Amino acid sequence: MLSVGFMLLLCTLEVQADDRSDAKQQVEFGITVAERGLWREATYRWQRAVAIDPTYAAAWNNLAVAHEHEGEFESAREAYERALALEPNNLSIQQNYELFREINDRTQP
């Protein structure tokens, strides 16, 4: 009985690893197209990444940057907060969010 439970755990871990790999590919492709100025495609890729793996903080961070770039400030704030909730000690996410808040809070009434 113990070996069956162990096999189920291994299968679950493999699926999670595959999901993270698929999400990572989406993130990387999103970065490539964002560097070319194709923000709509980048946003789509990062949305797919967080749909595949909702625990992927880097994908949430990149999605926040894309929303911010498109002027979707509430969506950006939500994505930054999600990224920070997942990785509260990630300095890159912290810096991006602080800069976003500094600029957004100053420009919003």
C-alpha positions in Angstrom: 0.0 0.0 0.0 2.8 2.4 0.8 4.4 1.9 -2.6 1.2 2.9 -4.4 1.0 6.1 -2.5 4.7 6.8 -3.3 4.0 6.2 -7.0 1.1 8.6 -7.0 3.3 11.2 -5.4 6.0 10.7 -8.0 3.5 11.1 -10.8 2.2 14.3 -9.3 5.7 15.7 -9.0 6.5 14.9 -12.6 3.4 16.7 -13.8 4.3 19.7 -11.6 7.9 19.7 -13.1 6.4 19.5 -16.6 4.1 22.3 -15.8 6.9 24.5 -14.5 8.9 23.7 -17.7 6.0 24.7 -19.9 5.4 27.8 -17.9 9.1 28.7 -18.1 9.0 28.3 -21.9 6.1 30.7 -22.0 7.9 33.2 -19.8 11.1 33.0 -21.9 9.1 33.5 -25.2 7.3 36.4 -23.6 10.6 38.1 -22.8 11.8 37.6 -26.3 8.7 39.2 -27.9 8.6 42.0 -25.3 12.2 42.9 -26.2 10.9 43.3 -29.8 8.1 45.6 -28.6 5.3 43.0 -29.0 3.7 43.6 -25.6 0.3 42.1 -26.5 2.0 38.8 -27.3 4.2 39.0 -24.2 1.1 39.6 -22.1 -0.6 36.6 -23.6 2.5 34.4 -23.0 2.8 35.5 -19.3 -1.0 34.9 -18.8 -0.5 31.4 -20.2 2.4 30.9 -17.8 0.5 31.8 -14.7 -2.5 29.7 -15.9 -0.1 26.7 -16.3 1.7 27.4 -13.0 -0.1 29.9 -10.7 2.9 29.6 -8.2 5.4 30.9 -10.7 6.3 34.3 -9.2 8.5 35.4 -12.1 5.6 35.0 -14.5 3.4 37.1 -12.2 6.1 39.8 -12.1 6.5 39.9 -15.9 2.7 40.0 -16.3 2.6 42.9 -13.9 5.3 44.7 -16.0 3.2 44.1 -19.1 0.0 45.4 -17.5 1.9 48.4 -16.3 3.3 49.0 -19.8 -0.2 48.9 -21.2 -1.6 51.3 -18.6 -3.6 48.6 -16.8 -2.5 49.7 -13.4 -5.0 47.8 -11.2 -4.2 44.6 -13.0 -0.5 45.4 -12.6 -0.9 46.0 -8.9 -2.7 42.7 -8.5 -0.1 40.8 -10.4 2.8 42.4 -8.4 1.0 41.6 -5.2 0.5 38.0 -6.3 4.2 37.7 -7.2 5.3 39.1 -3.8 2.9 36.8 -2.0 4.6 33.9 -3.7 8.2 35.2 -3.2 8.2 37.9 -0.6 12.1 38.0 -0.4 12.6 38.4 -4.2 14.5 41.6 -4.6 13.7 42.1 -8.3 10.0 41.8 -7.6 10.2 44.1 -4.6 12.1 46.7 -6.6 9.7 46.5 -9.6 6.7 46.9 -7.2 8.2 49.8 -5.3 9.0 51.6 -8.5 5.5 50.9 -9.8 3.9 52.2 -6.6 6.1 55.3 -6.5 5.2 56.3 -10.0 1.6 55.1 -10.0 0.7 56.7 -6.6 2.2 60.0 -7.7 0.3 60.1 -11.0 -3.1 58.8 -9.7 -5.6 61.2 -8.1 
